[in-house]
Amino acid sequence: MAEAVTLLVFVLMLLGCVLTDISVIYALIGGLACFSIYTLYNKYPVSQLGKMLWKGVKGSRTILIVFILIGFLTAVWRASGTIPCIVYYSASSMAPRYYLVLTFLLCCGMSALTGTSFGTASTMGVICASIGRALDIPSVYIGGAVMSGIYFGEQCSPMSSSALLVCELTDTDIYVIIVKVLRQVLVPLLITAALYLYLGRGWGNGAAEVESTRIFTSAFYLAPVTLLPAGIIILFSLFRVRVELTMLVSIVAAAVICVVYQDMGIVQVMDIMVRGYHAGDIKLAALIDGGGLKSMVSIGAIVAISSAYFGIFSATNLLSNLKQWVLDLACRSNVFFVTVVVSFITCAISCNQTLATMLTCEMTKTLTEKKETLAVNLEMSVIVIAGLLPWSIACAFPLSVVEAPKESLIFAAYLYMVPLWMVLKSFFLKRSK
């Protein structure tokens, strides 16, 4: 009874935040208080509760370090001209009939480089949306193509905080998991691209010049050297260099480019790394502003609090009844199908990708003995499903940035093609066995 009451109070707090448009972090803090009270109610001493909380937070220390580096990287990539250069030369013009597939692939590429769906939506997504409106492409198609592309990197980038979180939770190597995930997403990727080609078949061949792409040439020195930080990410990832070192080298390279080619002082670069990049021009600011350590504080707090939950969940019986229900359902169907069902539930009640991933992992980790299988299942389910729920931050933020309606989710083919493909595949394999 105590377990049901505790979880119900937590769910009500989350719903309250969603309905009143209050930051979900307040509900997470309230939930931490509820779970702590539950732990003390069940006769656990305060010292043991402290150890549970610390164990959970300690388990996410690598993620928190990476968040700091992501903040630095997303800022200096903007200031050095790396992101402007990629966006300008890849999206300066686009034929209407190929708009959807190119938007999807460009967002895939940007998210794979940066590992962030929000960052991709705020840069490449905004540019592609501007081009789409200039080409008179309906907003629902624009939002769908952007949403599909930005979550590819969440699954397949060594820079992705989501992928790193999954590997931390499952104690697996991120490069091994990325290779396995890439093999699984190939079919959904091709189907999505083919679908977007089909949808745009009657939209003509003309191209549009968009002012938002030309503004980069006057604000930045755009040359091949500005692509060096991105090249470092690709090269180091191929050789499986530690993510932290890879990002650090890329940050240093981008900082040097800021000083040498973009005429910035060292103090100015350091300030940008902390507070983010802020352009003086209003039009440019709308396209490129962001990044910095400051931008990661909120999401870092969410991860830290969610990690503390994980320590309580793993040491108490708070989720025992739900775990038994999950096990019974798995016996009647299959492991991946159950993972998808649990993912929808956790994403719906948590409203954020991080807590949903941790809850789904905790609920399904006993269903398979192989850690790599668990990691791939999480990457192919909860990571993309979070973007399908309109009230989730993972969906609401990107759509608001590109000014697309919620109906765009109908055309976010990749997000539902991935779990659907895996569900069909899992049932087929179970039947053949």
N, C-alpha and C positions, 0 to 999 in steps of 0.2 A: 504493500500500500504506500509506504514511504517513497519508494522508487517512482511510482506513478504520479504521486503528488508533486514531487520534485521536478520531474520532466515536464509535467503539465504547466507548472508555474513558469519554467524556463521558456516553453513554447509561447505562452501568453505574453511574456515580456518581449519576445522577438516580434510577435504579431503586432503588439502595441507600437513598437518602433517603426515597423513597416507602414502601418496605417497612418501614423502621425508624422511620417517622414523625418524621424529622429535618427541620428547615427546609431547603427547597430551595436557599436562598441559599448553603449550604456547597457544594453540588454546582456551583452557578454559579461560585463562586470557584475550585473545582478545575478546572472547564471552562476558565476564563480562563487558568489556568496551563498546561493542556494545549495550548490554541490558541496561546499565546505560545511554548511550546517548539516546536510545529510550525512556526511562522513563522521562528524562529531556525534550526531544522534545515534549512530551505529557503534558507539563506544571506541572509536579510534582516537588515540591521544593526539593532542595538538602537535606534538613533535613529529608524529608519523604523518599527519596531514601536511605539515611543512615539507617533509621529505617527498611526499607524493607530488606536491606542486612543483618543487624544485626539479624533481626527476623529469616531469613533463617539459618544463621550460628548458632544462639542460639538453634534452633531446632535440630541441629545435635551434640550438646555438649556431649550427652551420648555416641554417636558413637565415637567421637574423644577421649574421655576418654578410651573407650574400645580398641581403636587402640593402645594407649600407653601401656595398659596392655598386648595386644596381642604381641607387640614388646618384652616386657620383658619375657612373657611366652614362646614364640617360641625360644628364646635364651637359657633360663635356662633349658628348656626341652631337648635341645640338649646337653648342658654341663653336666647335671645331669645323663645322660644315659637313660632318659625316652624314647625318640624317638629311639635311637639305640637299646634298649632292645626290644621294640615293633617290630621294623623292623627285627631284627635278628631272634627272635623266631617264627615270623609269616611267614617270607619269606626266610628262610635259604635253603629250598629245595622245589621243586614244580614239580609235574608230568605234562608232556606236555598236556595231554588230559584235565586236570583240570586247566591249566594255565590261560585261559581267565576269567573264572568265579572266580577263587581265586584272581586274580589281581583286578578284579572289586570289590569284597567284601572287600579285604584288604584296597583298596583305600577308599571305603565307610567308613570303620571303622576308619581309620586314620583321614579322613576329618570330621567325626562326633565328634571325640575327640578334634581336634584342631580348627575346624570351618574355615579352610582356604584351598582353592583349590590350591593356589600357593605353600603353605607350604607342602601340601600333595604331589603335583607333584614333589617337590624338594627333598623329602625324600623317602616315600614309592614308588612313581612313578619311581624314578631313580633306586631303587633297583629292582623293578619288571621288568623294562626295561632291566636291566643287565641280570637278570635270563632268560628273554624271548629271548635275543640274544644268550645266551649260549645254549638254547634249540632249536635254529634255528626257532623261531616263526617270521613270517613276521612282519615288522615294522608297517604296517597299522593296524594289529590286536592289537599290543601292545599299540599304541597310542589311539585306540578306546576304549579299556578296561580301560585305565588310565583316559581318559577324562570323561568317564561315571561315574567312581567312585568318582573322586575328587569333583564333584558338588553336590553329595548327602549331604555332610555336610554343604554346603552353604545354603541348604534349611532346614535342620533338626537339626542343632547344636545350642545350646544356646551360643556358643562361636563365631558363625558366624557373621561377620560384615554385611554381606548382609541381614541376617535374622533380625538383630538388626535394620538396616536401614529401612527395611520394617515396622517393628513394631513402630519405631519412626514416620514414615510418616503417618501411619494409626492409631496411638494412641491405640495400642493393646498390650496385654500381650504376651511376646515371648513364654512362656511355653504353653499357650492355643493354639497359632498358630502352634507350633511344633506338638502337638498332632493331630490337624486337618490335617496338611500336611502329617504326617506319614500315616494317614488313606488313603489319596489320592494317595500316591506314592507306596503303597504296590503292586498293580497290575503291574505298570511299572517296579518295582524292580524285581518281580518274572519273568516277561516276559523277561527282559534283562538277568537275570541269566540263564534262560532256553535257550535263544538264544546262549549265550556264551558256554554253555555245548554242544549244538548241533554242533557249529562251531569247537569245539576241539575234537570231538568224534573219529577222526582217527589219532590223533597225538601221540599215544603210552602212556606207563605207566612209562617209565624211569625217573629218577630224575637227576638233575645236581647240582654239588657243585659249588658255585660261590664265588670267592675270595672277592668280595665286601661286602658280608655278614660276612665273617670270620674276616675281619679287625676290626670289632667293639669289638671283644673279647679281643684284645690286647690293645685297646685304652681306654676302659671303664671298670669299675667294673659293670658287669651286674648281677643283682640279683633281686628278687621280690620287694625289697624295692625301687628300681628305678621306679617301676610302680605306686608308691604312688601318685605322682602328677596327673596322669591320673585317678586313682581311686577316688581322691577327686572331679574331674570334674564330673564323673559319679554319685557319691553319692550325691553331693550337687544339681546336676541337678534334680535328682529324687525327692528331697525334695523342689524343686523350690526356692532355695536360690538365691538371687540377683546375676546376672551375674558378676558384678564388684567384689563382695565379694568372689564369687566362684573362680574367676581367681586369685585374690589377695592371697588367702589361698594356692592355687596350686603353685603360684610363690614362696611363702615363703618356702613351703615344698621342692620344687626343689632346691632352694638356699641352704637350710640346707644339702640336699643330696650332693650337689656340694662340700661343705666344709668338711663334715664328711666322705663321701665315695669316692669322686673323687679327694681328696687331693688338693683342691683349696683354695686360700685365699679369705677373704671377699671382699677386694679391687678388686681382679681379677673377682669375680662373678659380682660385680657392673659394672665393665668395660664391661663384656660380655653382661649384660642386656642393656647397652646403645649402644655399637658398634656391637653387635652380636657375635656369636661363630665362632672362626677361628681355625681350627686344624692345627697342625704343619706338619703333614703328607699330602703330595699332594693328594694321592689317597683318604684318609679319608676326606680331605677338599672338594673334588668334590662331596662327598655324603652327608655331614652333615653341612657344613658351612652355616651360615645365621641367620636370626632372629635379634632381637635387636630393640631398639627404632629408630635407624637410618634407618632401613629398612621400617619403617612406615611413614616416613616424606613425601615422594612423594604421596602415596595414601591418607594420611591425608590431604594434600594440595588439592588434587582432590575433596575429599569429602567436604571440607570447601568451595571451590569455587562453586561446584555444589549446595551446600546448599544455598549459596547466590543467585544463579539463582532462586531457589525455592521461595525465598522471593519476587522476582520481578514477577515471573510468577503468583503467587497467588494473587498479589495486582493490576496487570494491565490486559489489554486486549490482551496481546501479543499472547496468544494461543487460543483466543476466537473462531476464525474461524475454527481452527483445532479441537477444542472441539465439535463444532457443527457438523462437519463432522463425528466425532467419534460417537456422539449421534445418528445421522441418520443411520449410519451403524449398530449400536446396535439394532435399531428398526427393521431392515431388517433381522438380524441374531440372535445373542445372545451375552451376555456380555463377556463371556470368549473368544469366537472366536475373538471379537473385541480387547480384551486385548492382544491376541497373535499377531494380525496384527500390533497393535501399538508397541508391544515389538520388533518385527522385524525391524520396521522403526527406533525406538529410538536407538536400539543397533547398527544398520547400520550407523547412522549418528554420534553417540556419541563415538563409538569405546571403550567404557568402561562400566562396569556393573553398577557403582554407578550413573552416570548421566542418563543412560538409565532407571534405576529403578525410579528415581525421576521424570523424564519426563513422564513415563508410568503411574505412580501414579497420577500425576497432570491431565493427559488427561482422565483418566478413573474413577476418584474418584466419579463423579456424576452419574455413571451408576448403582450403588448399594447403598442401604441405610445402609447395615450392614458392619461395619468396618472389622470384621473378614473375611467376604467373599472377600472384597477387598484385604486384606493381603494375603489370600490363593491364590487368582488369580495371584497376583504378584509373589509369591513364585513358582507357577507352570508354569509360563510363562517366564517373563523377566530374572529371575535369571539363568535359564538353557539355554535359547535361546542365551544369550550373549556368551556362549561357542561354539555356532555353526557357528559363523561368522569368517572366516579365518583372516580378517583384524582387528578383535577386540583383545585387549590386553588379554581378558579373554580366548581366544583360542590360540593366537600366542605364549604367554609365556609358558604355560604348554607343548605344542607340541615341542617347542624348547628345553626345559629342558630334555625331555625324548628322544630327537632326533628322532622324528617321523614325517612323511610327512603330509601335509594337507589332503591328501586322507583318513587319519585315521578317519576323521569325518563321513565317510560312516559307520564305525563300532562303533561309539559312540552312541549306541542304546538308552541308558537311556536318553540322552539329547533331543532326538526328540520323544521318547516314552511317556514322561511325558506330554508335551502339546498336543500330538495327542490323548492320552487316555482321557484327560480332554475335548478336543473339541468334541470327539465322545460322551462322557458322557453328556456334556451340551446340544447337539442337541437332544439326546435321551430323556432327561428329559423335554426339552421344548416341544417336540412333544407329549410326554405322557400326559403333562398338557393340 
